[in-house]
Amino acid sequence: MRKNFQLSRRTMLRGAVGGSAVALALPPLEAMLNSSGTAYADGTQLPRRFITWHFGNGVALFDTNNPASLRWAPAETGPNYTLTEQLAPLADVRDYVSLVSKLQVRAKHPEVRGHHTGVSGFFSGYPYIKLDPGNAAYSSKFGGPSIDQVAASFVGDQTFLPSVQLRISKRVVTSEGPTLEFLSHKGPDQPLPPIDQPQALFDKLFNGFTPPDDPTKPLRLKALDAVAADVQRLQQLVSMNDRQRLEAHLESVVQLQNQIDAIAPLCQPPGAPSQTNDDVDGKEPLEEVNAVMADLLAFAFSCDITRVASIQFTGSVGYTVFHMLGQTKGHHDLTHEAADNDQVNASTIKMVDCFARLLRALRDQPEGDGNVLDNSCVLLGSDAASGLYHTDFDMPCIVAGGGGGVLKTPGVHVDAASANVSDVLLTCLKTVNPDASEAGGGNGLSTTPLTAIMA
């Protein structure tokens, strides 16, 4: 590398395809960083990212035939906690995982209403606002912005996309208002519809790869050839490590497109382009879509295209069927029958496995002297502790990632002793904005972060 050679962290590779300009974002390279790799050369900290990850209907907290047998949180607290059967898929990322138990949703409308109370309280810290249900059993909207959008208000203007909203399972309830239908909300009347098609997400994140004069042609990969001259010039200037990182970056773009193409038969409606997440024989390609979405998001974070995301893996009162486990009943129905508790346990394990897939994708993206997960905070939660009991106490909660040094690593298990869920929300906000002083509102307001999971 040329002595003292530095690159701006906003450097793009540029070229042209069919007369149209294209640009390819770069991951952080050594030439952009300080000597220790802990910040950019100009002193700016590495990007901080935040993700909310939701699954509906809670978990099987214990074996209904043996209440002393815990299935979600282990009995011991502190570091080196035992991974229960439901948490076992997190084994290879456990150093990044803090488990918080005994949390309580304090953000409550006077009419406490199961899933409505849970999802709005957990992901916004505000009580929901009741709506006229019409022909539905109940209806509501969020009482304030979801926590991902509060984070986006801090850092969203620093990236091409302020935030992205994703959905894996399409089987969500649409008849009980935006509280149950959407996870991300800018405010009470601004729900943000999610993307549930991998191809649509690719287009949103990397639309610079497709010339606007011919959007129907798959020319994204030709754009890689178009920037070849810029790549060759840059390779003469940077270190050997940066050359290898640059080559791996370009290869990963191709790999991501190949992954999307590989699941296209599962996502392509009859006679339509491969742009949708369709059932095959009535079965959703949950694991396949989750894997591609995770890789695309990790890649987008690495290139600083966005820093905030929400992922609705399954919906509140959702009717996702975990067919890969041999199940035929919708998840919501399973969680409300004690006789189906073992199936709920199996589906929880599968969802945690899909969550772990996201964490691995973030961990496997190098950045500075570490990786993207080191500089991310990922909040997992649900809309109930247990769908069987409709409880909003002892909510399942995981806070994963290093949070840019704000969160404890290795992670710990904390018995939060009836702490407000909003305490966790404030902790997460502090990973992207250390000056954040409150989260939630009304009876859910918190001004006290959960310091037990902070470094």
Rosetta blueprint (number, residue, H / E / L):
1 M L
2 R L
3 K L
4 N L
5 F L
6 Q L
7 L L
8 S L
9 R L
10 R L
11 T L
12 M E
13 L E
14 R E
15 G E
16 A E
17 V E
18 G L
19 G L
20 S E
21 A E
22 V E
23 A E
24 L E
25 A E
26 L L
27 P L
28 P L
29 L L
30 E H
31 A H
32 M H
33 L E
34 N L
35 S L
36 S L
37 G L
38 T L
39 A E
40 Y E
41 A L
42 D L
43 G L
44 T L
45 Q E
46 L L
47 P L
48 R L
49 R E
50 F E
51 I E
52 T E
53 W E
54 H E
55 F L
56 G L
57 N L
58 G E
59 V L
60 A L
61 L L
62 F E
63 D E
64 T L
65 N L
66 N E
67 P E
68 A E
69 S E
70 L E
71 R L
72 W L
73 A L
74 P L
75 A L
76 E L
77 T L
78 G E
79 P L
80 N L
81 Y L
82 T L
83 L L
84 T L
85 E L
86 Q L
87 L L
88 A H
89 P H
90 L H
91 A H
92 D H
93 V H
94 R H
95 D H
96 Y H
97 V E
98 S E
99 L E
100 V E
101 S E
102 K L
103 L L
104 Q E
105 V L
106 R L
107 A L
108 K L
109 H L
110 P L
111 E L
112 V L
113 R L
114 G H
115 H H
116 H H
117 T H
118 G H
119 V H
120 S H
121 G H
122 F H
123 F H
124 S H
125 G L
126 Y L
127 P L
128 Y L
129 I E
130 K E
131 L L
132 D L
133 P L
134 G L
135 N L
136 A L
137 A L
138 Y L
139 S L
140 S E
141 K E
142 F L
143 G L
144 G L
145 P L
146 S L
147 I H
148 D H
149 Q H
150 V H
151 A H
152 A H
153 S H
154 F H
155 V H
156 G H
157 D H
158 Q H
159 T L
160 F L
161 L L
162 P L
163 S L
164 V E
165 Q E
166 L E
167 R E
168 I L
169 S L
170 K L
171 R L
172 V L
173 V L
174 T L
175 S L
176 E L
177 G L
178 P H
179 T H
180 L H
181 E H
182 F L
183 L L
184 S L
185 H E
186 K L
187 G L
188 P L
189 D L
190 Q L
191 P E
192 L L
193 P L
194 P L
195 I E
196 D L
197 Q L
198 P H
199 Q H
200 A H
201 L H
202 F H
203 D H
204 K H
205 L H
206 F H
207 N H
208 G H
209 F H
210 T L
211 P L
212 P L
213 D L
214 D L
215 P L
216 T L
217 K L
218 P L
219 L L
220 R H
221 L H
222 K H
223 A H
224 L H
225 D H
226 A H
227 V L
228 A H
229 A H
230 D H
231 V H
232 Q H
233 R H
234 L H
235 Q H
236 Q L
237 L L
238 V L
239 S L
240 M H
241 N H
242 D H
243 R H
244 Q H
245 R H
246 L H
247 E H
248 A H
249 H H
250 L H
251 E H
252 S H
253 V H
254 V H
255 Q H
256 L H
257 Q H
258 N H
259 Q H
260 I H
261 D H
262 A H
263 I L
264 A H
265 P H
266 L H
267 C H
268 Q L
269 P L
270 P L
271 G L
272 A L
273 P L
274 S L
275 Q L
276 T L
277 N L
278 D L
279 D L
280 V E
281 D L
282 G L
283 K E
284 E L
285 P L
286 L H
287 E H
288 E H
289 V H
290 N H
291 A H
292 V H
293 M H
294 A H
295 D H
296 L H
297 L H
298 A H
299 F H
300 A H
301 F H
302 S H
303 C L
304 D L
305 I L
306 T L
307 R L
308 V E
309 A E
310 S E
311 I E
312 Q E
313 F L
314 T L
315 G L
316 S L
317 V L
318 G L
319 Y L
320 T L
321 V L
322 F L
323 H H
324 M H
325 L H
326 G L
327 Q L
328 T L
329 K L
330 G L
331 H H
332 H H
333 D H
334 L H
335 T H
336 H L
337 E L
338 A H
339 A H
340 D H
341 N H
342 D H
343 Q H
344 V H
345 N H
346 A H
347 S H
348 T H
349 I H
350 K H
351 M H
352 V H
353 D H
354 C H
355 F H
356 A H
357 R H
358 L H
359 L H
360 R H
361 A H
362 L H
363 R H
364 D L
365 Q L
366 P E
367 E E
368 G L
369 D L
370 G E
371 N E
372 V H
373 L H
374 D H
375 N H
376 S E
377 C E
378 V E
379 L E
380 L E
381 G E
382 S L
383 D L
384 A L
385 A L
386 S E
387 G L
388 L L
389 Y L
390 H L
391 T L
392 D L
393 F E
394 D L
395 M L
396 P L
397 C E
398 I E
399 V E
400 A E
401 G L
402 G L
403 G H
404 G H
405 G H
406 V L
407 L E
408 K L
409 T L
410 P L
411 G L
412 V L
413 H E
414 V E
415 D E
416 A L
417 A L
418 S L
419 A L
420 N E
421 V H
422 S H
423 D H
424 V H
425 L H
426 L H
427 T H
428 C H
429 L H
430 K H
431 T H
432 V H
433 N L
434 P L
435 D L
436 A L
437 S L
438 E L
439 A E
440 G L
441 G L
442 G H
443 N H
444 G H
445 L L
446 S E
447 T L
448 T L
449 P L
450 L L
451 T H
452 A H
453 I H
454 M E
455 A L
